[in-house]
Amino acid sequence: MANERISGKASQPGMRLASGEDLEQIVRPAEGLISRRIFADPEVYERELEQIFGRAWFFIGHESEIPERGDIVARQCGVDPVILVRDQAGVVRAFLNSCRHRGMRLCRADRDHATALRCPYHGWTYSTSGELLAASSEHHYGPGELDKAQLGLIPVARLGSYRGLVFGSWDPAAPSLEEWLGDMRWYLDIIFGRTGEIEFVGVPQIWDVECSWKFATDNFTDNFHVYWTHQSLVELGMLPSDPDFASHGHMVTLDNGHILHFVQGPPMEAFQGLGLPKSLWPRFAEHLSPAQARIAQAHGYSAGTMWPNFHWLQLVTAGDTKSEPVGILNLRLEVPLSPTRTRMYSWFAIDKAAPAGYRKTSYETYVRCFGPSGIFDQDDMENWEECTAAARGPAAKRYALHHKMGLARPTDATWAGPGIAYADSYGEMTQRAWYAEWLRRMRQPAHAPTAVQRPRVTAAS
């Protein structure tokens, strides 16, 4: 059937959209059918804000970005603005970036250093640990009108850190970060602990794109777009001239929607050891288990997603036609601003133990490749915007997008890590797992506490 329409019987009360369609009817990950409606529909987006962005765990920043007491960065937790700060006792904290008086943003710079936070509107002043220290014109308040002990900054309900990555959730009933990450921690160790410690360098690149946040998220678990989307780089010799060049690896799905790839590059030294300098390879055995060290040693490319919208991208590439390939660790986050507009964050990270020459070359290559002026991102952004524009109309919303590659692919029991693994990293198993978690979260009753679940997209074994 050339055009696959979405049909079926609704099965979950309260899931029906104003159009009469039911989310379970139009989003069917186990069948590889995903409605175009979910990428541009305001009603779907409003439900996402409550069901996902008000309740899930989200990446906020890295501890290396606030190394000293009083260091501050302005970030997002979900779609809400937050202040990530190391207080005067050295404790990492996160607060809603909003004064308790009139709601003014307290921190309006991307990065700052302060002993106290003062609102520019009326001068309410808070400590770096969140207490209200002073309000303007306090002597004009009557008895009981200003209880400073109850008017501190609003903390992120749950805050946790793993390998220096700081995550937060607005849901007090959310599972612990340890539970939420689950087996993904095993793979985070490989990426963020392979040589000891990782540090973020500089400030993130931030830009807006006229696209659905889900198209950008989908892209980071899609290997087989690279040859075609970045065809100009193939023609320049900066990518291999083989459509299957990024297929030689494994895809892994985990609980709670977390997904990842590990891919072997060409059989040459530059594409081993995650693209790190050979001098760092002995550290794998010092900081990883034997199985983790073997994976780190054998692969040159890895992409992972902590559900719903935070990614790592470890790859080996050159920044121009004359340079040799070099390893890059890029961290990505998509924050929706509307159903069809997304704010992108892109960080550069590197091993603290990396030699100076490698650090310089890796950073320069990252800047050339990623961000709004990067040779990779410019190609990708055009795709995301065009996909979003094509999903807006009434006719398009009647038809499904096709996510069936590898629908019956057997699992690979020889993979050394946790999760459900598939040999061959060209497929849509990871996308289907991501959308299965999306559907589960959207199906939850609005009053129900968040709980760790284990949705499965079935596969042949």
N, C-alpha and C positions, 0 to 999 in steps of 0.2 A: 504494500500500500504506500504510494508515494507520499501522501500527506497523512500523518498519524494524528487523528483527532483524539481528544481526551474525553472519555465518557465512563460512566460507571455509576454505581449506587453509593450514595453517601453512607458512611458507617459510624460517624462520630457526631453526636448532638453538639450544637454550638459551634460547629466548624464551617457553617454555611456563610458564604459571602453575600453581599447585597445583590450580586448578579444572579444568585440562585445556585452558584457552583459551590462545591464543598472542597476544602483543601485536600482531604484524603482522596477525592475523586480526580483532582487535577495534578497532584504531585504524587507520583508512584515510583519511588526510587527502585524498588525490587524489580520493576519492569523496565527501568531505564527511560521513563517518561516524565519530563519536568515541564510544567506549564510555563509559557512565556509570561503569563499574567503576573507571576510572583516577582518579576524583575522591574515592573513599572507601575504597579497598582497602588494607589495611596492607601486603600483599606488594608492591604496586606502589610504595607510598611508600618501603619499605625499599630497593628498587632505585634509586629516585630519589636517595636520600641518597648512595649510592655513585657512581652513573653521572653525576648532574648536579651535586649540591651538593658532591661531593668533587673535581670536575674542571673545571667551567666557570669563566668569569670572572664576578665579582660586584662590584657597586658597594659601596664601603665608606663614602665620605664625600667632602667637598669641601675643597680646600686652604684655602678661606677660613674654615673652621670651626676651624682650628688655625693662626692667623696668626703666633703668637709661639713662640720656642723654649721647649720644656717644655709646650706646650699639648697636651691629650689629650682624645680622645672615645672612649667605649666603644661598639663597633658589632658588626656581624656580617659575616663573609665566608662566604657560603653560609649554613649553619646553625651554624657555629662562632663563638663569641664572640672578638672581636679588640680590640686596643688600637691606635688610630690616633694617632700621636704625631709631633710635629716635634721632633727631638732637639736637643741642645745645639749641634750644628753646622748646624742649619737644614734637615736632611734629613728628608723625610717617610718614616716607616716604619710597618709594621703587624706585630703579633705576636699569636699566640694568647694570649688573656686567661686565662692559667693558669700558676701557679707550677710550676717544674720539680720541686719537692719533694713536695707532696701534691695539686697540681692546683687549689689555691684560686684564685678570681678575684682578680687583683691590683687591677684598676680596677673598683670597684663603683658609682661615680657615673657618670652619663651624660657628664659633662664635668669636667675637672680641669686643674690646672697644677702641675707638679712638676719638680724637678731629678733625682729618682730615684723608682723604684717599689718600695715595700716591701710584702711580703705580710703581711696582718694575722694569719695563722695562726702562722707560726714566725719571721717577721721576715727572710726571705731578701730581699735588696735588689738591684735591677737598675738599671743606667743607662738613660737614655732611648733609647740605641742598642742596648739588649738584653743587655749583658754582665752576668753575675752578679758583683756587687761584694762581697757578704758573705753568709754563711750563719750561722744561729744556732749558737752553741756550737761554733764551728769547732775549738777545741782538743780536743774530744772525738772527732774523727774520726782514724782511724789513717792510716798512709801509704797513699796511693793510693785512699782511700775518698771523697775529695771533689776532683774535678778541675773547678774553677770555669770553666776555659776551655771545657769541653765542656757546661756547664750554663746557658748563656744562654737567654733567651727564644726560643721557637720562632717563626721568622719566617714570614709568609705566603710561600709558595714563589715566587710571581711577583707583582710589584707594578708597576703602571703608572699613568700619569696622562694625561688628555687634557682640555684646556680647564678644568683645575682639578679635574675629576672623577677620583677615585682608585678604581681597580679592583684586585682581587686574585684569585688563583687558588691553590688548594691543590695543583695538579698541576704538578710541576716540568717535565713534558714538554708542558705546554700551549703553544699558539702564542703569539707576542708579542701584546700588547694591540693593537698597530697592525694585525696580521693579523686578529685576532678582530673588531675593530670594522669593518675594511674600509671599504666605501663609506658606512657609517653616519656616518663622520667628516664627510662633506660636509654632512650634515643637522645634526649636532651643532654645526658652525660657525654655522649659521643661528640655532639656539636659544641657544647659549652664547657666541657671539662676535659677535653682530649689531651691538653698539655698543661693543665693546672687551672688557669683562670682566663676568662675572656673579658675584654673591656670594650665599651663603646667609645668611639673616637669622634670628637666634634659634636655638632648638633644635627638633628634629623633634617632631611629635606622634606618640606611639607608643601603640597599643592592640591588643587581641586580638579576633579575630572567630571564631566557630564556623563556619568554612567551609574548603573546600579552597583552597589557594593558587592553583590553576589557574583556578578560577572568577573570582577577583579579577583575575588576570593577563589572562584572556580579556576582561574588561570594559573594559580600557583600550585595546582596539583595536576597540571596538564603538560606532559612532556612533548606530545607529538605535534603541538602547534609550533614548536621552535623552528623547525626546518622551513616551514611555509611562511609563518609570520615574519621571520627575520631573514627572508630570502636574499635581501641586499647584502647581508653579512656573509651568507654562503657564497655569493658571487664575488665578494672581496677576498675570500679565503679565510675569513675570521671564524667561520663555522664549517664543519665537515660537509662535503657535498654528497651526503648519504642520508636519505629520508629517515632511515632507521637508526641514526647514530646515537640517539638518546634512549633507545629501547632496551639496552643491555643492562638490566638491573632488576630490582624488585620494588613492588608496591606493597604497602602495609596499611591495614585498617585496624584501629584500636577502639576501645570503649569510648563513649562520650563524643564520638565524631572526630577524634584526632586521626590524622592521616599523614603518610610520608612516603618518600621515594629514596632509595639509594641506587645510584647508577655508576657503572664503571665506564670510564672514558676510553679513548684510544689506548692501546697497549704501549704506553710510554711513561717515563718517570713523572712527568709534569702532571699526569692525571691519576696519580696514586697518592695515598696519604692525604686525601681531601685537598690536594693542591698546596699543602704546606711545604715549607723548605725541608729538605731531607734531614737537616740538623735537628728538627723537632720530632721526627718519627720515633726515636727511642722513648719519648715521653708517653706515647700511647700505652706502653706496657706498665709504666709507673702509675698512671691515673685511671686506666680503664680495666675492666675484666678482660680475660683472654678473648672471649667472643666479641666484645665491643672493640677491642684493639684490632682484631682481624677485619671487622667491617670498616673501621677508620682507615686501615692500611690499603684495603683493596678498592676503595671507591674514590672517585673524583668529584662527584656531583651528588647533592642531596637537597631535597625540598621537603619541608614539613609544615603542617598547619595545626596549631592549637586552636581547637574549635572555639569561637566561630571565625575569627578574623585576624589572627596573628601568625606570621610565617617566618621561617628561616629559609634562606636560599644560599647554599654553599656550592660554589661552582668554580670552574677553571675557565678563564677566557682571556683574550687579549683586548686591550683598549684601542688598538689601531692596527693597521696592516703590517707594520714593521716590528711590533713588539712581540716578545714571547708570552705564552699564556701564563697566568698567575692565579693563585687561589684568592677568592673573595668570599667573605661572610657578610651577607646583606640581610637585615631584619625588616619586615614589612608589616604594616597595619592599615586597615581600611576602616574609616569611620563614616557612616552614612550621614549626610546633611539633609537629604530629602529622598523620595523614592528613586530619583534619577540623578542625584549629585552626591559625590563621595570625596572625602578628604583623605589623601594618601600621606602616609608617613614612611620614610625610608631611612634606616640607620646603617652605618658602617661599624663593624666590630672586628676585633682581631685578637689573637692570642697575646697575652702580656709578655710571653717569653719570645715572641717573634723578633728576629734581627731587624735592625734599622732599615736596611736596604729593602727587605721584603715589605715592611710596613709602608714605606713610601710608595713602592710600585703598586702594591695592592690597593692602597687608598686612591691613587691617581686613576687606576683602571676602573675602580668602582664609580668614581665621579663621571668618567666618560661613558659608562655603560648604563647607569641607573639614575633615577630622578627625572624631573620634567625635561631636562635637556639630554638625557642619556639615550644612547643609540638603541638600547633594547626597549626602554619604557616608551619612547615615542611610537614605536610600532604597536606595542601592546595597547596603549591608550586609545589609538584610533579604532582598534577592534572593539574594545569595551564600549566606547561611545556609539559606534555603529550598531552593535548588538542591542544596546539599550534603546536607541531610537527606533529600531525595527520592532521592538516588543510593545510599543505604546498603543498601537491601533486596535480597533475591535476585531478585525479579521485575524491578526496575528495571535491575539489572545485565545483564539479557539483551537490552536494547534500546539502540540508538544514539541519541545526540543528533545533531540535524540541522544541518549546517554547509555547506549547498549553495548559499547565495545567491551569485550571480556565478560559478558553477562554469564556465560557458562564456563568460564575459565577455571580449571582446577587450582586448588591451593597448593603451596609448596611447603611441605613439612621439613625440608632441609634448611630453611632459613633459620639462622641462629638466634634471632631476637624474638621478643614477644609479639603478640598480635596475629592477625590472619594475613599471611604473605602470599603474593602471587609473583611468579617469575614472569619477566617481560614487563617493563615499565611503560609500555604503551597500552592504555586501557582506561576505563572509566569506573573502575571499582572504587577508587578513592572518592570520586565525585558522588557516586551513589551513596556511599557511607556518610558523606557530609550532608547530603540532602535528607537522608533518613533521620539524622539527628535534628536537622532544621524542622522537619515535620513533627518529630516527637515533642520538641520544645513548643512549637506553635499549637499543638493539640492539648497541652496541659491546661487544666482549668485555671483561670486567672488567680484564684485564691489559694491554689495548691502550692505547698513549699517545693522548692527545687530539690530533686533527688537524683543521685547518680543512677542512670539506667544503662542497659546494654542492648540497644537496638542492633539488629543484625540484618545486613543485606545478604541474603542467602547466595551461596555459590556452590558449584559442583566441587566435590572433593574426591 
